[in-house]
Amino acid sequence: MSQPGLVVAIDDLIGHPERRRQISGVADVSLEVGDSALRGAMEVEGTIAGMVDGVRVSYLARAPSSFTCARCLDQWAGVLEVEGSQHFSRAPDEDGYVIEGGTIDLAGPVTDELSLAIPPAPLCSPECKGLCPICGTDLNESPCDGHWDESDSPFAALRQLFDS
């Protein structure tokens, strides 16, 4: 059943473990974690299963994303995809969300799951060489030509303190 958002009626499922229903819906997401962002239409599809005390939702969520490589600062866009499962019950507990009225809103739990899936230090590729720490050359595109003699640096005397 397609939803205009991610609010789903579930009264007919509570107390009926044998009942299941397919769901799909779309909601806007706007989330930033560091230099990474999720913006646009978050798509969710999955199954809601009745339980004695509530419902269990298993889903696959996709959201448009943009990332900045932690090594070379290259930027790219893609789709972040995450699988999740969430329990909703009438009584509050530490493992799930509370059912209010006869509906549940999946936007919050799905957004939480997507935020946890954002890599803390995204890489454009596992082989990314990054930037030269001295001149900033992108080492993926060209090798660094070398740098001045460090003995000419006004800080060269300090290096001797650490070379022991």
C-alpha positions as CSV (number, residue, x, y, z in Angstrom):
1,M,0.0,0.0,0.0
2,S,1.6,3.3,-1.0
3,Q,1.5,6.2,1.5
4,P,1.6,9.9,0.8
5,G,4.2,10.1,3.5
6,L,5.4,7.6,6.0
7,V,2.4,7.7,8.4
8,V,0.8,4.2,8.3
9,A,-2.5,3.0,9.9
10,I,-1.9,-0.2,11.9
11,D,-4.9,-0.8,14.1
12,D,-5.9,-3.8,12.0
13,L,-2.5,-5.5,12.6
14,I,-2.1,-5.1,16.4
15,G,-2.8,-8.4,18.2
16,H,-2.7,-10.4,14.9
17,P,0.7,-12.0,14.5
18,E,-0.5,-13.7,11.3
19,R,-1.2,-10.5,9.5
20,R,1.3,-8.7,7.2
21,R,1.1,-5.8,4.8
22,Q,3.5,-4.4,2.2
23,I,4.1,-0.6,2.5
24,S,5.9,2.0,0.5
25,G,6.2,5.7,0.9
26,V,8.2,8.9,0.3
27,A,9.1,11.7,2.7
28,D,11.5,14.6,2.5
29,V,14.8,14.3,4.4
30,S,17.3,17.0,5.1
31,L,20.2,15.9,7.2
32,E,23.9,16.9,7.5
33,V,26.6,15.0,9.3
34,G,30.0,16.6,8.9
35,D,30.6,17.3,5.2
36,S,28.0,14.6,4.2
37,A,24.4,15.4,3.5
38,L,21.1,13.7,2.7
39,R,18.6,15.9,0.9
40,G,15.5,15.1,-1.1
41,A,13.0,12.4,-1.3
42,M,13.6,9.5,1.0
43,E,12.0,6.3,-0.4
44,V,10.9,3.5,2.0
45,E,9.5,0.1,1.1
46,G,8.9,-2.8,3.4
47,T,6.6,-5.0,5.4
48,I,4.6,-4.4,8.6
49,A,3.9,-7.5,10.6
50,G,1.3,-7.7,13.4
51,M,2.5,-8.7,16.9
52,V,0.7,-9.3,20.1
53,D,1.7,-6.0,21.6
54,G,2.2,-3.9,18.5
55,V,3.9,-4.2,15.0
56,R,7.3,-4.8,13.6
57,V,8.4,-2.9,10.5
58,S,11.2,-4.2,8.3
59,Y,12.2,-1.8,5.5
60,L,14.7,-0.8,2.9
61,A,15.3,3.0,2.7
62,R,17.0,5.1,0.0
63,A,17.9,8.7,0.1
64,P,19.9,11.1,-2.2
65,S,23.2,11.8,-0.7
66,S,26.3,14.0,-1.2
67,F,29.7,13.2,0.2
68,T,33.2,14.8,0.5
69,C,36.2,12.5,0.5
70,A,38.1,12.7,3.8
71,R,41.4,12.3,2.0
72,C,41.3,14.2,-1.3
73,L,38.2,16.5,-0.7
74,D,36.6,15.2,-4.0
75,Q,32.8,15.6,-3.9
76,W,30.3,13.2,-5.3
77,A,26.6,12.4,-5.2
78,G,24.9,9.1,-4.8
79,V,22.1,7.2,-3.1
80,L,22.6,6.0,0.5
81,E,20.7,2.7,1.1
82,V,20.0,1.1,4.5
83,E,18.0,-1.9,5.7
84,G,16.2,-1.5,9.1
85,S,13.7,-3.1,11.4
86,Q,11.8,-1.3,14.1
87,H,9.3,-2.4,16.8
88,F,6.3,-0.2,17.7
89,S,4.2,-1.0,20.8
90,R,1.5,0.6,22.8
91,A,3.6,0.6,26.0
92,P,6.9,2.4,26.1
93,D,10.1,0.3,26.2
94,E,13.7,0.9,25.6
95,D,13.8,-1.0,22.3
96,G,11.0,0.6,20.3
97,Y,8.7,3.4,19.5
98,V,5.3,4.0,21.0
99,I,2.1,3.8,18.9
100,E,0.0,6.9,19.3
101,G,-3.5,6.6,18.1
102,G,-4.0,4.0,15.3
103,T,-1.0,5.1,13.2
104,I,2.8,5.0,13.2
105,D,5.1,7.5,11.6
106,L,8.2,5.9,10.1
107,A,9.9,9.1,9.1
108,G,11.8,9.5,12.4
109,P,13.1,5.9,12.8
110,V,14.1,5.7,9.1
111,T,15.9,9.1,9.3
112,D,17.7,7.9,12.4
113,E,18.8,4.7,10.6
114,L,20.0,6.7,7.6
115,S,22.0,9.1,9.8
116,L,23.8,6.1,11.4
117,A,24.7,4.7,7.9
118,I,26.5,7.9,6.9
119,P,30.2,7.0,6.9
120,P,32.2,9.1,9.4
121,A,35.1,9.6,7.0
122,P,33.8,8.9,3.5
123,L,36.3,7.9,0.8
124,C,35.9,8.3,-2.9
125,S,37.7,4.9,-3.2
126,P,39.6,2.7,-0.8
127,E,42.8,3.4,-2.9
128,C,42.5,7.2,-2.5
129,K,46.0,8.7,-1.9
130,G,44.7,12.0,-0.6
131,L,46.4,15.4,-0.8
132,C,50.0,16.3,-0.2
133,P,50.2,17.7,3.3
134,I,52.7,20.4,2.2
135,C,51.5,21.7,-1.1
136,G,48.0,20.3,-1.4
137,T,48.5,18.4,-4.7
138,D,45.9,15.7,-5.3
139,L,48.1,12.6,-5.3
140,N,45.4,10.6,-7.2
141,E,45.9,12.9,-10.2
142,S,49.7,13.5,-10.2
143,P,52.6,12.7,-8.0
144,C,54.0,15.4,-5.9
145,D,57.3,16.9,-7.3
146,G,58.9,17.3,-4.0
147,H,59.5,20.2,-1.7
148,W,62.1,22.5,-0.4
149,D,64.9,21.4,1.8
150,E,63.5,21.1,5.3
151,S,66.7,22.4,6.8
152,D,65.9,25.8,5.3
153,S,62.7,26.0,7.4
154,P,62.7,28.2,10.4
155,F,61.2,25.3,12.3
156,A,64.0,22.9,11.4
157,A,65.7,23.3,14.8
158,L,62.5,22.1,16.5
159,R,62.6,18.8,14.5
160,Q,65.7,17.9,16.4
161,L,63.7,17.8,19.6
162,F,61.5,15.1,18.2
163,D,64.2,13.0,16.4
164,S,65.4,10.9,19.3
